[in-house]
């Protein structure tokens, strides 16, 4: 492969892994757009760009989520029940979205760019304008941790993950922090643990649904393991660094780092989608 492409994918892995560990979003906000631009620039068939981007981004997200969660082991920040319940319903949503939406011919590269950009901008709005959660007690707090609420959260995160290849963390972190009232560092840790289930189900589905398609020689189904390796190796290292860095910075800085990065990516995606 061209050394320039290796450098680009490697740099994306470095940044994506760090963002994953720092913000608990899985790194898909970096992996997905970079992979989309990479496939577009290297002449991949138009009908393959969106599913390859989604499947491969979710694989990269899975690896970084595993690394980040492993780094959090033993620190008491991960709410295991929340991660398991939300992750299970997210996985079900990923299966449905992959079968009936994202692998359909109408889900083109342009649609993918618009969906990802809108999701990023909504997440920015929520993170920047969200008020600091205040701890309360009573039936409202119990409702937020009941299975129906967690199931709805999981379904939303799974739909986002499958539609945009981002692991669902841009839904999970604000919900965990603002609605479940988890401290932000616990919200990011729990989000990473949840993303393992979300992205794993996505990887399996994109492999299975793409087995009959003529994809790249480096891919199995719609998951391009051959090119993904250049991203996930550096991401493994920087995801751990991101987790450790989060312990040394304040909550406000974490929010605005996420917001600034997401706005830049969303702007670029919309510019391309509408012919810029």
C-alpha positions in Angstrom: 0.0 0.0 0.0 1.1 3.6 -0.6 3.2 4.9 2.3 1.2 8.1 2.3 -2.1 6.1 2.8 -0.4 4.2 5.6 0.6 7.4 7.3 -2.9 8.9 7.0 -4.6 5.8 8.4 -2.0 5.6 11.2 -2.5 9.2 12.1 -6.2 8.6 12.2 -5.6 5.6 14.5 -3.5 7.8 16.9 -6.1 10.5 17.1 -9.1 8.2 17.1 -7.7 6.0 19.9 -6.9 9.0 22.1 -10.3 10.5 21.5 -11.9 7.2 22.4 -10.1 6.9 25.7 -10.5 10.6 26.6 -14.2 11.1 25.8 -15.6 7.5 25.9 -17.0 7.8 22.4 -15.2 4.8 20.8 -13.2 6.9 18.3 -15.7 6.4 15.4 -16.0 10.2 15.0 -12.5 10.0 13.6 -12.4 6.5 12.0 -15.6 6.8 10.0 -15.0 10.1 8.2 -11.3 9.2 7.5 -12.2 5.8 6.1 -14.9 7.4 4.0 -12.5 9.9 2.5 -9.9 7.2 2.1 -12.2 4.9 0.1 -13.5 7.7 -2.0 -9.9 8.8 -2.8 -8.7 5.3 -3.7 -11.4 4.5 -6.2 -13.5 2.1 -4.3 -16.9 1.4 -6.0 -19.5 3.9 -5.0 -22.0 1.3 -3.8 -19.3 -0.2 -1.5 -18.0 2.9 0.2 -20.8 3.3 2.8 -21.0 -0.3 4.0 -17.2 -0.7 4.0 -16.8 2.5 6.0 -19.4 1.5 8.5 -18.2 -2.1 9.0 -14.5 -1.1 9.2 -15.1 1.8 11.5 -17.0 -0.3 13.9 -14.2 -2.8 14.0 -11.7 -0.1 14.8 -14.1 1.2 17.4 -14.4 -2.3 19.0 -10.6 -2.5 19.4 -10.3 0.9 21.0 -13.3 0.3 23.3 -11.6 -2.9 24.5 -8.4 -1.1 25.1 -10.1 1.7 27.0 -12.3 -0.6 29.1 -9.3 -2.7 30.0 -7.5 0.4 31.2 -10.5 1.3 33.4 -10.5 -2.2 35.0 -10.5 -2.0 38.8 -11.1 1.8 39.1 -14.8 1.4 40.0 -16.0 3.8 37.3 -17.9 1.3 35.1 -21.5 0.7 35.9 -21.7 -2.9 34.8 -25.5 -3.4 34.8 -26.0 -0.2 32.8 -23.4 -1.3 30.3 -24.8 -4.8 29.9 -28.5 -3.8 29.5 -27.9 -0.9 27.2 -25.3 -2.9 25.2 -27.7 -5.8 24.7 -30.5 -3.6 23.3 -28.0 -1.7 21.3 -26.8 -4.9 19.7 -30.4 -5.8 18.7 -30.9 -2.3 17.1 -27.6 -2.8 15.2 -28.9 -6.1 13.8 -32.1 -4.5 12.6 -30.5 -1.4 11.1 -27.9 -3.5 9.3 -30.4 -5.8 7.8 -33.0 -3.3 6.7 -31.3 0.1 6.4 -27.6 0.5 6.0 -26.9 -2.3 3.6 -29.7 -1.2 1.3 -28.8 0.4 -2.1 -30.4 3.7 -1.2 -28.1 4.2 1.8 -25.5 5.8 -0.4 -22.3 7.6 0.5 -24.1 11.0 0.4 -26.8 9.8 2.8 -24.1 8.4 5.1 -22.2 11.7 5.2 -25.4 13.7 6.0 -26.4 11.2 8.7 -23.0 11.3 10.4 -22.8 15.1 10.2 -26.2 15.6 11.8 -25.5 13.1 14.6 -22.2 14.8 15.4 -23.9 18.3 15.5 -26.7 17.0 17.8 -24.1 15.5 20.1 -22.2 18.8 20.2 -25.3 20.7 21.1 -26.1 18.3 23.9 -22.6 18.3 25.3 -22.1 22.1 25.2 -25.5 23.2 26.4 -26.1 20.4 28.9 -26.4 21.5 32.5 -24.3 20.1 35.2 -26.3 17.1 36.6 -27.5 17.5 40.1 -28.0 14.4 42.2 -31.5 13.8 43.5 -33.5 11.0 44.9 -36.9 9.5 44.4 -38.9 7.9 41.6 -37.4 10.0 38.8 -33.9 8.6 39.5 -35.2 5.1 39.7 -37.0 5.5 36.4 -33.7 6.5 34.7 -32.1 3.2 35.7 -35.1 1.0 35.1 -34.8 -1.5 32.2 -37.3 0.2 29.9 -35.3 3.5 29.9 -32.0 1.7 29.5 -33.5 -0.3 26.6 -34.6 2.9 24.9 -31.1 4.3 25.3 -29.6 1.1 23.9 -31.9 1.2 20.9 -31.0 4.8 20.1 -27.3 4.1 20.5 -27.4 1.0 18.4 -29.3 2.8 15.6 -26.7 5.6 15.6 -23.8 3.1 15.7 -25.1 1.2 12.7 -26.0 4.3 10.7 -22.8 6.3 11.3 -20.2 3.7 12.3 -19.4 5.6 15.5 -20.1 3.0 18.2 -22.9 5.0 19.8 -20.8 6.8 22.3 -22.1 10.2 21.2 -25.5 9.1 22.4 -24.3 7.2 25.4 -22.0 9.7 27.1 -24.6 12.6 27.2 -27.4 10.2 28.3 -25.3 8.6 31.0 -24.0 11.9 32.2 -27.1 14.1 31.9 -30.0 11.7 32.4 -28.6 8.9 34.5 -26.6 11.5 36.4 -23.4 9.6 36.3 -20.2 11.7 36.9 -18.7 12.4 33.5 -15.7 10.1 34.1 -18.0 7.3 35.1 -20.2 8.0 32.0 -17.2 7.8 29.7 -16.0 4.6 31.3 -19.4 3.0 31.2 -19.9 4.2 27.6 -16.6 2.4 26.5 -17.8 -0.8 28.1 -21.2 -0.6 26.4 -19.5 0.1 23.0 -17.9 -3.3 23.1 -21.2 -5.0 22.7 -22.5 -2.4 20.3 -19.6 -2.5 17.9 -19.1 -6.3 18.2 -22.6 -6.9 17.0 -22.0 -4.4 14.2 -18.8 -6.1 13.0 -20.5 -9.5 13.0 -23.4 -8.1 11.0 -21.3 -6.3 8.4 -19.2 -9.4 7.9 -22.2 -11.6 7.4 -24.2 -9.3 5.2 -21.2 -8.6 3.0 -20.1 -12.2 2.4 -21.9 -12.4 -0.9 -20.7 -9.1 -2.2 -17.6 -8.4 -4.3 -15.7 -6.2 -1.8 -12.0 -5.5 -1.4 -9.3 -8.3 -1.3 -8.4 -7.0 2.2 -12.0 -7.3 3.5 -14.1 -10.0 4.9 -17.6 -9.1 4.0 -17.9 -5.3 4.6 -15.1 -5.2 7.2 -11.8 -4.2 5.8 -9.4 -5.8 8.2 -6.4 -5.3 5.9 -6.6 -1.5 6.0 -8.0 -1.3 9.5 -4.8 -2.8 11.0 -3.0 0.4 10.2 -5.5 2.3 12.4 -6.0 -0.1 15.3 -2.4 -0.8 16.2 -1.6 2.8 17.1 -5.2 3.3 18.5 -4.5 0.5 21.0 -1.7 2.6 22.5 -3.4 6.0 22.4 -6.7 4.7 23.8 -4.9 3.9 27.0 -3.2 7.3 27.0 -6.6 9.0 26.5 -8.0 7.2 29.5 -5.1 8.3 31.7 -5.2 11.8 30.4 -8.9 12.1 31.3 -7.9 11.8 35.0 -5.8 15.0 34.7 -8.2 17.4 32.9 -11.4 19.0 34.0 -14.9 18.1 32.8 -15.4 21.4 30.9 -12.3 20.9 28.8 -13.4 17.3 27.9 -16.7 18.6 26.7 -15.3 21.4 24.5 -12.6 19.1 23.1 -15.3 16.8 21.9 -17.4 19.7 20.5 -14.7 21.4 18.6 -13.5 18.2 16.9 -17.1 17.1 16.1 -17.9 20.4 14.5 -14.9 20.3 12.2 -15.7 16.8 11.1 -19.4 17.5 10.5 -18.6 20.6 8.5 -16.3 18.7 6.2 -18.8 15.9 5.7 -21.6 18.3 4.8 -19.3 20.3 2.5 -18.6 17.1 0.5 -22.2 15.8 0.7 -23.6 19.0 -0.9 -21.0 19.3 -3.6 -18.3 21.5 -2.0 
